[in-house]
């Protein structure tokens, strides 16, 4: 619809330009005015302001003036109607779009809220899309929102505002990632978020080492320092480049594929009898390999034994090629 409005506006601009040129050239060559007087006569004629002519018009000039007045009245009326329609239509579309986005956000539960769509926020959003996790972005830069709003749910506003956080569904959210560039701002977001949802898992970005402890005290569950990670990563590429490159390829193979999956034991036990990792037999069924086990207490076991007994509320980490991971998810209906 906006494309149709734009085409009408282009047509209106073309017609208005044409009628002005028609008037200027007509007064210049029909009435023999100089260029300044021709422009003056054209403007006072099409705007119908009622100023007097530069000099009395002959019969030929009067007929030309009549045709210019009639054509300009219709063309300028058309232009005004198109511009009015465009402005009102654009406002209506924006209202409808905001209602649609609000309806989608209101339907979300256990989703992720990402505060800030800068470098780190963009990377977080891309990873969440790869894992097909529902998320909402809080961003105050209107230009960024307009550029990416077709594929991402945005809320325009300041993440420090409790009303904005509530609009993002923080009371129903499971995770919050605050990736704002300023540590003090992240600290306020963490404090507000923890007050609004006691069970929320909060991940905060930090730039300074002394901010890490403050963010944890404010209620963050995890604090990530991108600059530190980046430095460690570059140094590791010097010491063991092939291993680091291999590890980089594990998490996300392509835009929407993954090589690692975290699966709750209940996803298996609800569909089959299994007491140990051997009973799962994922290698034969899907091609995936279990490389880690997380106990209900949060203990991590790397490369667990096949006879390890499974416990309720535990998880396994599986490794496989993208097609093997997809087969695993389809076989056990893992969302």
C-alpha positions, 0 to 999 in steps of 0.5 A: 500500500505504501508503494502505491502511495509513493507512486501517486506522490511521484505522479503528483510531483511530476504533474505540479512540475509540469504545470509550473513549466507550462506556465513559465514557458507560456508567459515567456513565449506567448506573452513575451515576458522576461524569465523573472516576470514569467515565473512571477505570473505563473506563481500568482496564477496557480496559487490564485493569490490575486496580485495584479498582472505585470502588465495588461494581458492581450486576448491570447494571454488571457486564454492561456491564463484561463487554461493555466488556472483550470489545469493548476486547480485540478492538479494541485487539488489532486496533489493535496489529496494524494499527500493527505492520503499518504500521511493518513495512510502511513499513520494508519499502517504504523498503528496497525503494524504496532498492534500486530507486533504487540499482539505477537509479543503478548502471545510469547512465553518463556521468550528472550528479551534482548536490550540493545541492537548494537554489535553484541545485540545483533550477534545474540539475535542471529544466534537466537534465530539459528536456534529458533528461540523466540525473542524481543529486541528493546531498541531506542534508535528508530532508524535501526528499528525501521531497517530491521523490523520486517524480520524481528520483533522490536519495542521502541524505547529505553530498556531502563523504563519499567513500562518498556520492560513490561511491554516486552513481557518481562513477567513471562520471559525466561531470559534477558540479555542486556547488551548495551554499550554502557556498564552503568546502563546495563546495571540499571537494566539488571536491577529493574529486571530482577525486581520485575521478575525474580526467576528471570535468568539475566545475562549482562554485557560488561566492558570493565573488569570492576563492573562484573562484580557489581552486575552480579550483585545487582542480580545478573546470573552471568556477566560476559566481557566481549573484549576479554573473550575477543583477546583470549580468542585471538591469543588462542588462535596463535597457540592452537589455531586449528583447534580454535577454528574447529571449535568455532565451527561447532556452534553454528555451521551456517545461518540457520544450522547448528552442530550442538544441541542441549536436550533435557532427559525428559524429552527422551524418557517421555517417549522411551524406556531408558535408564542410562546413556547406553539405552538412548543409543543416539549414535545408532539412531541419529548419528549424534554423539553425546559429549556432555552430561549436566546433572540436576545439581548443575555438575558438568561431566565431559565425555560421560560413560555409556553406563551413566545413570540418567536422572530426572531434570538432567540434560545431555549435550549432543554433537552432530552434523546439521542433518543429524541434529535435525534428525534428532529433533524430529525423532524426539519432537524437540522444539 
